[in-house]
Each structure stands twice: as structure tokens, then as C-alpha cells.
Amino acid sequence: MKPQQVYDRWKRQKREIDVKPGFADEAMNRIHTWERERRSRVLSIERLVELVSLHPAVKTAFVAAGAMTGVVRLIIMVIVILSDGVANG
């Protein structure tokens, strides 16, 4: 069988798919519902990540806050280790 004949037969078979009458309306209703739910969430995690990733100043602030937290944590650990034993029993 020639490739064109095989292709034509395949197209005829694919054309015979049964689609229920309200399929397009149902799909569009689901899309509109999804969009409404997405808009109703004022501040979602995805939106927060998007906002943070767009602004270099916010990224810098988060990195600086993380670095400061790490430094403070190290200072507290050194104080506890070198203390007279009051803090660690």
C-alpha cells in the first residue's frame, strides 16, 4: 500500500470521532472558572515568586536577610559553646 493511501485511510478514521454536542461550551466554562479562581487569589505563592524574581532589589534583600540570619546563628552558637555552661546545662 502506498504511503499516501495509508495516510488518507488514517485521516478518514480520525474524522469519525464522536464528540458530544456541548463539548466546546463545557471546555470554555472550565477555562473561565479556572481563570476566575486564579484571579480571586490575591496573593498566591506563584504570584509572590513572580514578584520576587522580577525585582533585583527584592532578591538582594532576601539574600542579605539570609546572610544576616546565618551570621546571627553562628554568633549565638559560638556564645553558647564558649559560655560557662549556664546556657547548656
C-alpha positions as a Markdown table, in Angstrom:
| # | Residue | x | y | z |
|---|---|---|---|---|
| 1 | Met | 0.0 | 0.0 | 0.0 |
| 2 | Lys | 1.3 | 3.4 | -0.9 |
| 3 | Pro | 2.1 | 5.9 | 1.9 |
| 4 | Gln | -0.5 | 8.4 | 0.6 |
| 5 | Gln | -3.2 | 5.7 | 0.7 |
| 6 | Val | -2.3 | 4.8 | 4.2 |
| 7 | Tyr | -2.4 | 8.4 | 5.2 |
| 8 | Asp | -5.8 | 9.0 | 3.6 |
| 9 | Arg | -7.2 | 6.0 | 5.3 |
| 10 | Trp | -5.9 | 7.2 | 8.7 |
| 11 | Lys | -7.4 | 10.7 | 8.1 |
| 12 | Arg | -10.8 | 9.1 | 7.3 |
| 13 | Gln | -10.7 | 7.1 | 10.5 |
| 14 | Lys | -9.7 | 10.1 | 12.6 |
| 15 | Arg | -12.6 | 12.1 | 11.2 |
| 16 | Glu | -15.1 | 9.7 | 12.6 |
| 17 | Ile | -14.6 | 10.6 | 16.3 |
| 18 | Asp | -17.8 | 11.3 | 18.2 |
| 19 | Val | -17.8 | 14.5 | 20.2 |
| 20 | Lys | -20.8 | 15.3 | 22.4 |
| 21 | Pro | -22.7 | 18.4 | 21.5 |
| 22 | Gly | -21.8 | 20.5 | 24.5 |
| 23 | Phe | -18.1 | 19.8 | 24.5 |
| 24 | Ala | -16.9 | 23.2 | 23.4 |
| 25 | Asp | -19.2 | 25.0 | 25.9 |
| 26 | Glu | -18.1 | 22.7 | 28.7 |
| 27 | Ala | -14.5 | 23.3 | 27.9 |
| 28 | Met | -14.9 | 27.1 | 27.8 |
| 29 | Asn | -16.9 | 27.1 | 31.1 |
| 30 | Arg | -14.0 | 25.2 | 32.7 |
| 31 | Ile | -11.5 | 27.7 | 31.3 |
| 32 | His | -13.5 | 30.6 | 32.6 |
| 33 | Thr | -13.9 | 29.0 | 36.0 |
| 34 | Trp | -10.2 | 28.4 | 36.2 |
| 35 | Glu | -9.4 | 32.0 | 35.3 |
| 36 | Arg | -11.9 | 33.4 | 37.8 |
| 37 | Glu | -10.3 | 31.2 | 40.6 |
| 38 | Arg | -6.9 | 32.3 | 39.5 |
| 39 | Arg | -7.8 | 36.0 | 39.7 |
| 40 | Ser | -9.6 | 35.6 | 43.0 |
| 41 | Arg | -6.4 | 34.6 | 44.8 |
| 42 | Val | -5.0 | 37.9 | 45.6 |
| 43 | Leu | -1.5 | 36.7 | 46.8 |
| 44 | Ser | -0.6 | 33.2 | 45.9 |
| 45 | Ile | 2.8 | 31.6 | 46.2 |
| 46 | Glu | 3.2 | 31.7 | 42.4 |
| 47 | Arg | 2.5 | 35.4 | 42.4 |
| 48 | Leu | 4.9 | 36.0 | 45.3 |
| 49 | Val | 7.7 | 34.1 | 43.5 |
| 50 | Glu | 7.0 | 36.1 | 40.3 |
| 51 | Leu | 7.1 | 39.4 | 42.2 |
| 52 | Val | 10.4 | 38.5 | 43.9 |
| 53 | Ser | 12.0 | 37.2 | 40.8 |
| 54 | Leu | 11.2 | 40.4 | 38.8 |
| 55 | His | 12.8 | 42.9 | 41.2 |
| 56 | Pro | 16.6 | 42.7 | 41.7 |
| 57 | Ala | 16.3 | 44.9 | 44.9 |
| 58 | Val | 13.9 | 42.3 | 46.5 |
| 59 | Lys | 16.2 | 39.5 | 45.6 |
| 60 | Thr | 19.1 | 41.4 | 47.1 |
| 61 | Ala | 17.1 | 42.0 | 50.3 |
| 62 | Phe | 16.3 | 38.3 | 50.6 |
| 63 | Val | 19.9 | 37.3 | 50.2 |
| 64 | Ala | 21.0 | 39.9 | 52.7 |
| 65 | Ala | 18.4 | 38.7 | 55.2 |
| 66 | Gly | 19.5 | 35.1 | 54.8 |
| 67 | Ala | 23.1 | 36.1 | 55.2 |
| 68 | Met | 22.3 | 38.1 | 58.4 |
| 69 | Thr | 20.3 | 35.2 | 59.8 |
| 70 | Gly | 23.3 | 32.9 | 59.2 |
| 71 | Val | 25.7 | 35.3 | 60.9 |
| 72 | Val | 23.4 | 35.8 | 63.9 |
| 73 | Arg | 23.0 | 32.0 | 64.2 |
| 74 | Leu | 26.8 | 31.5 | 64.1 |
| 75 | Ile | 27.3 | 34.2 | 66.8 |
| 76 | Ile | 24.7 | 32.5 | 69.0 |
| 77 | Met | 26.4 | 29.1 | 68.6 |
| 78 | Val | 29.8 | 30.5 | 69.5 |
| 79 | Ile | 28.4 | 32.2 | 72.6 |
| 80 | Val | 26.7 | 29.0 | 73.7 |
| 81 | Ile | 29.8 | 26.9 | 73.1 |
| 82 | Leu | 32.1 | 29.3 | 74.9 |
| 83 | Ser | 29.8 | 30.2 | 77.8 |
| 84 | Asp | 30.4 | 29.0 | 81.3 |
| 85 | Gly | 27.8 | 26.3 | 81.0 |
| 86 | Val | 24.8 | 28.3 | 82.1 |
| 87 | Ala | 23.1 | 28.0 | 78.7 |
| 88 | Asn | 24.0 | 24.4 | 78.0 |
| 89 | Gly | 23.4 | 22.9 | 81.4 |
